Amino acid sequence: MKITERNLRRTIRKAVSGLLNERADEKEWAYLLSSPFSARNALAAHYCDHYDADSILEVGGYRNPITQFYKGPASRITMVDPMLTNSRQVHKTGGNKCNVTQLRGRLHDFDIEPHDTVVCLGMSLYDTDTNEQRSYDRFKELCKSAKTVIMEVPTEWEHSVNSANDLMHTLPHEKIVDISMDFTPSNVKDIEKIHNKRRLIVLRNESRGKN
Ligand SMILES: C[S@@+](CC[C@H](N)C(=O)[O-])C[C@H]1O[C@@H](n2cnc3c(N)ncnc32)[C@H](O)[C@@H]1O
């Protein structure tokens, strides 16, 4: 195996996984799966419900996708991430049927129809420099046609902050929710840098669709 920085981090992570938070393992961003940080996912699910989402697209759902938190009556949920496995299922919650699709890949690899709600937590849509812009442009288009956009960013990560600012300034949506969170006192452990300071934003475009 080639010794890259990423492989080295994975090996170290495997070796010390017992010292990490309760759901950590050899994967990157394990701290995002911890109990304190899952408050972000719970908040996102709350706003999907609060704004009566019928179709939800989550980009970058990682290993804590929105379906683990959202139990509302949406009829369609699509999740895209290179870390997901491909699957199509019908979930039944409280008598409602929901078509749930997981797509393994980058956003720009698929031709995804508009959804009324777009969710992106820990926003960082990148791969190679060339593909980064393609996914981001597609993401922005899908946000433009959505009624609700729920995004969450680490506030000390310039790349994510720039994307959030761009979306807030260029989408026709109004900012409704803007919550600052600081997980520092929760003292979550990981072997990589933990981005404790976070911001969750909900944008709404009332002139879009029925929800
Ligand atoms: C920092 S993690 C955030 C994980 C999770 N949403 C959270 O906040 O706990 C970013 C996720 O975005 C995914 N990702 C990066 N570029 C992407 C792209 N172009 N299309 C879809 N997912 C992407 C990564 O694979 C990763 O799972």
The ligand as an SDF file (V2000), in Angstrom:
LIG
                    3D

 27 29  0  0  0  0  0  0  0  0999 V2000
  -17.2660   16.8360    6.2410 C   0  0  0  0  0  0  0  0  0  0  0  0
  -18.2190   15.4780    5.7020 S   0  0  0  0  0  0  0  0  0  0  0  0
  -19.7910   15.8840    6.4080 C   0  0  0  0  0  0  0  0  0  0  0  0
  -20.5570   14.6560    6.8160 C   0  0  0  0  0  0  0  0  0  0  0  0
  -21.9430   14.8630    7.4290 C   0  0  0  0  0  0  0  0  0  0  0  0
  -22.8730   15.5270    6.5240 N   0  0  0  0  0  0  0  0  0  0  0  0
  -21.8700   15.6390    8.7190 C   0  0  0  0  0  0  0  0  0  0  0  0
  -21.8800   16.8700    8.7120 O   0  0  0  0  0  0  0  0  0  0  0  0
  -21.7870   15.0100    9.7790 O   0  0  0  0  0  0  0  0  0  0  0  0
  -18.4870   15.9070    3.9840 C   0  0  0  0  0  0  0  0  0  0  0  0
  -19.1900   14.8130    3.1940 C   0  0  0  0  0  0  0  0  0  0  0  0
  -19.4430   15.3180    1.8750 O   0  0  0  0  0  0  0  0  0  0  0  0
  -19.1560   14.3030    0.9330 C   0  0  0  0  0  0  0  0  0  0  0  0
  -18.8700   14.9530   -0.3550 N   0  0  0  0  0  0  0  0  0  0  0  0
  -17.7610   15.6530   -0.7000 C   0  0  0  0  0  0  0  0  0  0  0  0
  -17.8490   16.0870   -1.9660 N   0  0  0  0  0  0  0  0  0  0  0  0
  -19.0600   15.6540   -2.4390 C   0  0  0  0  0  0  0  0  0  0  0  0
  -19.7320   15.7970   -3.7020 C   0  0  0  0  0  0  0  0  0  0  0  0
  -19.1490   16.4620   -4.6870 N   0  0  0  0  0  0  0  0  0  0  0  0
  -20.9520   15.2390   -3.8430 N   0  0  0  0  0  0  0  0  0  0  0  0
  -21.5290   14.5510   -2.8000 C   0  0  0  0  0  0  0  0  0  0  0  0
  -20.9320   14.3900   -1.5840 N   0  0  0  0  0  0  0  0  0  0  0  0
  -19.7220   14.9430   -1.4100 C   0  0  0  0  0  0  0  0  0  0  0  0
  -17.9880   13.5510    1.5400 C   0  0  0  0  0  0  0  0  0  0  0  0
  -17.8510   12.2430    1.0200 O   0  0  0  0  0  0  0  0  0  0  0  0
  -18.3630   13.5480    3.0210 C   0  0  0  0  0  0  0  0  0  0  0  0
  -19.1120   12.4250    3.3710 O   0  0  0  0  0  0  0  0  0  0  0  0
  1  2  1  0
  2  3  1  0
  2 10  1  0
  3  4  1  0
  4  5  1  0
  5  6  1  0
  5  7  1  0
  7  8  2  0
  7  9  1  0
 10 11  1  0
 11 12  1  0
 11 26  1  0
 12 13  1  0
 13 14  1  0
 13 24  1  0
 14 15  1  0
 14 23  1  0
 15 16  2  0
 16 17  1  0
 17 18  1  0
 17 23  2  0
 18 19  1  0
 18 20  2  0
 20 21  1  0
 21 22  2  0
 22 23  1  0
 24 25  1  0
 24 26  1  0
 26 27  1  0
M  CHG  2   2   1   9  -1
M  END
$$$$
